[in-house]
Amino acid sequence: MKQTAIEWLIKEFNLESYQATCDFAKAMEKSQIMNAHRDASLEAGFEHSADDWANDYWNNNYKNK
């Protein structure tokens, strides 16, 4: 599984004690990653499945983090 930039920062700087902030940052990053993947799918002409592909991309690459 891949590690997001936020997850790396949390681990690198030992920020686990700031749980609420970490959870918020992770949620924002997840949204950005999924939006980027969905936008790329839409630009490629896959309107009918862009949201599903964004969810699949997140689940396949980052979900278990």
Backbone as a printed PyTorch tensor [residue, N CA C, xyz], in Angstrom:
tensor([[[  0.8260,  -1.1820,   0.0000],
         [  0.0000,   0.0000,   0.0000],
         [  0.8720,   1.2470,   0.0000]],

        [[  0.3730,   2.2670,  -0.6570],
         [  1.0610,   3.5350,  -0.6970],
         [  0.8090,   4.3040,   0.5960]],

        [[  1.6620,   5.2640,   0.8540],
         [  1.5160,   6.1310,   2.0200],
         [  1.2690,   7.5440,   1.5100]],

        [[  0.2500,   8.2010,   2.0560],
         [ -0.0160,   9.5670,   1.6370],
         [  1.0070,  10.5040,   2.2700]],

        [[  1.0760,  11.7170,   1.7420],
         [  2.0040,  12.7100,   2.2790],
         [  1.6760,  13.0420,   3.7350]],

        [[  0.4060,  13.1490,   4.0450],
         [ -0.0010,  13.4500,   5.4240],
         [  0.4050,  12.3190,   6.3580]],

        [[  0.1940,  11.0900,   5.9360],
         [  0.5930,   9.9480,   6.7720],
         [  2.0960,   9.9590,   7.0130]],

        [[  2.8580,  10.2990,   5.9870],
         [  4.3090,  10.3780,   6.1400],
         [  4.6800,  11.4540,   7.1560]],

        [[  4.0760,  12.6340,   7.0400],
         [  4.3740,  13.7270,   7.9740],
         [  4.0350,  13.3500,   9.4140]],

        [[  2.8840,  12.7290,   9.6030],
         [  2.4660,  12.3230,  10.9460],
         [  3.4870,  11.3750,  11.5460]],

        [[  3.9070,  10.3920,  10.7560],
         [  4.8790,   9.4100,  11.2440],
         [  6.2500,  10.0470,  11.4410]],

        [[  6.6930,  10.8240,  10.4670],
         [  8.0350,  11.4170,  10.4940],
         [  8.2330,  12.3680,  11.6810]],

        [[  7.1940,  13.1360,  11.9990],
         [  7.3040,  14.1410,  13.0530],
         [  6.5740,  13.7450,  14.3250]],

        [[  6.1880,  12.4730,  14.4240],
         [  5.5790,  11.9370,  15.6280],
         [  4.3740,  12.7660,  16.0840]],

        [[  3.4210,  12.9560,  15.1950],
         [  2.2700,  13.8230,  15.4610],
         [  1.0100,  13.0600,  15.8650]],

        [[  1.1340,  11.7940,  16.1920],
         [ -0.0300,  10.9750,  16.5220],
         [ -0.8460,  11.5420,  17.6810]],

        [[ -0.2190,  12.2980,  18.5580],
         [ -0.9360,  12.8430,  19.7140],
         [ -1.9320,  13.9340,  19.3090]],

        [[ -1.8250,  14.4440,  18.0960],
         [ -2.7550,  15.4560,  17.5950],
         [ -3.8150,  14.7720,  16.7320]],

        [[ -4.5410,  13.8430,  17.3240],
         [ -5.4400,  12.9570,  16.5830],
         [ -6.4800,  13.7010,  15.7640]],

        [[ -7.1670,  14.6820,  16.3410],
         [ -8.2260,  15.3910,  15.6160],
         [ -7.6580,  16.1110,  14.3950]],

        [[ -6.5260,  16.7510,  14.5670],
         [ -5.8870,  17.4500,  13.4540],
         [ -5.4350,  16.4640,  12.3860]],

        [[ -4.8720,  15.3530,  12.8160],
         [ -4.4150,  14.3320,  11.8700],
         [ -5.5890,  13.7570,  11.0860]],

        [[ -6.6890,  13.4700,  11.7540],
         [ -7.8610,  12.9270,  11.0770],
         [ -8.4130,  13.9160,  10.0530]],

        [[ -8.4440,  15.2010,  10.4250],
         [ -8.9190,  16.2340,   9.5150],
         [ -8.0100,  16.3290,   8.2910]],

        [[ -6.7110,  16.3320,   8.5080],
         [ -5.7520,  16.4310,   7.4010],
         [ -5.8640,  15.2170,   6.4830]],

        [[ -6.0310,  14.0300,   7.0640],
         [ -6.1790,  12.8210,   6.2510],
         [ -7.4470,  12.8750,   5.4030]],

        [[ -8.5340,  13.3680,   5.9860],
         [ -9.7920,  13.4700,   5.2470],
         [ -9.6570,  14.4610,   4.0900]],

        [[ -8.9860,  15.5690,   4.3240],
         [ -8.7760,  16.5500,   3.2560],
         [ -7.9280,  15.9590,   2.1450]],

        [[ -6.8670,  15.2540,   2.5190],
         [ -5.9940,  14.6690,   1.5020],
         [ -6.7220,  13.5910,   0.7110]],

        [[ -7.5290,  12.7840,   1.3880],
         [ -8.3120,  11.7590,   0.6870],
         [ -9.2220,  12.4140,  -0.3410]],

        [[ -9.8770,  13.4860,   0.0580],
         [-10.7610,  14.1970,  -0.8500],
         [-10.0000,  14.7310,  -2.0610]],

        [[ -8.8320,  15.2870,  -1.8430],
         [ -8.0310,  15.8210,  -2.9420],
         [ -7.5900,  14.7180,  -3.9040]],

        [[ -7.1550,  13.6030,  -3.3740],
         [ -6.7080,  12.4870,  -4.2080],
         [ -7.8720,  11.9440,  -5.0340]],

        [[ -9.0150,  11.7520,  -4.3810],
         [-10.1700,  11.2150,  -5.0900],
         [-10.6900,  12.2030,  -6.1350]],

        [[-10.7020,  13.4920,  -5.8070],
         [-11.1560,  14.5010,  -6.7760],
         [-10.2380,  14.5330,  -7.9920]],

        [[ -8.9440,  14.4420,  -7.7630],
         [ -7.9970,  14.4450,  -8.8780],
         [ -8.2170,  13.2330,  -9.7760]],

        [[ -8.4260,  12.0770,  -9.1730],
         [ -8.6530,  10.8660,  -9.9650],
         [ -9.9810,  10.9520, -10.7170]],

        [[-11.0080,  11.4670, -10.0460],
         [-12.3080,  11.6210, -10.7010],
         [-12.2070,  12.6190, -11.8600]],

        [[-11.5260,  13.7420, -11.6420],
         [-11.3640,  14.7420, -12.7070],
         [-10.6320,  14.1540, -13.9150]],

        [[ -9.6030,  13.3620, -13.6560],
         [ -8.8650,  12.7370, -14.7490],
         [ -9.7590,  11.7550, -15.5050]],

        [[-10.5930,  11.0190, -14.7890],
         [-11.5230,  10.0890, -15.4310],
         [-12.5320,  10.8370, -16.2940]],

        [[-13.0210,  11.9670, -15.7820],
         [-13.9890,  12.7590, -16.5480],
         [-13.3460,  13.3450, -17.7970]],

        [[-12.1270,  13.8330, -17.6670],
         [-11.4200,  14.3900, -18.8250],
         [-11.1720,  13.3250, -19.8920]],

        [[-10.9990,  12.0810, -19.4440],
         [-10.7770,  10.9880, -20.3890],
         [-12.0860,  10.4910, -21.0050]],

        [[-13.2140,  11.0550, -20.5520],
         [-14.5000,  10.6850, -21.1280],
         [-15.2230,   9.5640, -20.4360]],

        [[-14.8630,   9.2580, -19.2060],
         [-15.5000,   8.1600, -18.4720],
         [-16.4940,   8.7010, -17.4470]],

        [[-17.4550,   9.5010, -17.8950],
         [-18.4160,  10.1460, -16.9970],
         [-19.2350,   9.1520, -16.1850]],

        [[-19.6070,   8.0530, -16.8070],
         [-20.5050,   7.0930, -16.1660],
         [-19.8880,   6.3820, -14.9650]],

        [[-18.5640,   6.3280, -14.8730],
         [-17.9520,   5.5630, -13.7790],
         [-16.8510,   6.3230, -13.0420]],

        [[-16.7760,   7.6330, -13.2070],
         [-15.6830,   8.4030, -12.6140],
         [-15.6710,   8.2880, -11.0880]],

        [[-16.8360,   8.3860, -10.4350],
         [-16.8820,   8.2810,  -8.9760],
         [-16.4870,   6.8860,  -8.5020]],

        [[-16.9670,   5.8700,  -9.2120],
         [-16.6050,   4.5000,  -8.8430],
         [-15.1030,   4.2720,  -8.9970]],

        [[-14.5400,   4.7920, -10.0710],
         [-13.1030,   4.6240, -10.2870],
         [-12.2940,   5.3650,  -9.2400]],

        [[-12.7600,   6.5350,  -8.8140],
         [-12.0600,   7.2830,  -7.7670],
         [-12.0840,   6.4920,  -6.4570]],

        [[-13.2320,   5.9180,  -6.1280],
         [-13.3310,   5.0950,  -4.9110],
         [-12.4460,   3.8610,  -5.0110]],

        [[-12.4740,   3.2020,  -6.1410],
         [-11.6350,   2.0180,  -6.3270],
         [-10.1570,   2.3700,  -6.2110]],

        [[ -9.7710,   3.4970,  -6.8110],
         [ -8.3660,   3.9330,  -6.7310],
         [ -7.9570,   4.1370,  -5.2760]],

        [[ -8.7830,   4.8370,  -4.5130],
         [ -8.4610,   5.0900,  -3.0990],
         [ -8.3770,   3.7610,  -2.3410]],

        [[ -9.3670,   2.9280,  -2.5070],
         [ -9.4020,   1.6580,  -1.7750],
         [ -8.2200,   0.7610,  -2.1280]],

        [[ -7.8360,   0.7260,  -3.3830],
         [ -6.7380,  -0.1250,  -3.8160],
         [ -5.3660,   0.3950,  -3.3920]],

        [[ -5.2430,   1.6950,  -3.1830],
         [ -3.9310,   2.2660,  -2.9080],
         [ -3.7150,   2.7510,  -1.4810]],

        [[ -4.7830,   3.1870,  -0.8210],
         [ -4.5940,   3.8480,   0.4800],
         [ -5.5090,   3.3740,   1.6050]],

        [[ -6.5420,   2.6330,   1.3270],
         [ -7.5920,   2.3680,   2.2970],
         [ -7.0990,   1.8060,   3.6350]],

        [[ -6.2050,   0.8790,   3.6100],
         [ -5.7890,   0.1960,   4.8450],
         [ -4.7550,   0.9630,   5.6500]],

        [[ -4.6270,   2.2350,   5.3950],
         [ -3.6670,   3.0490,   6.1360],
         [ -4.3220,   3.7090,   7.3080]]])
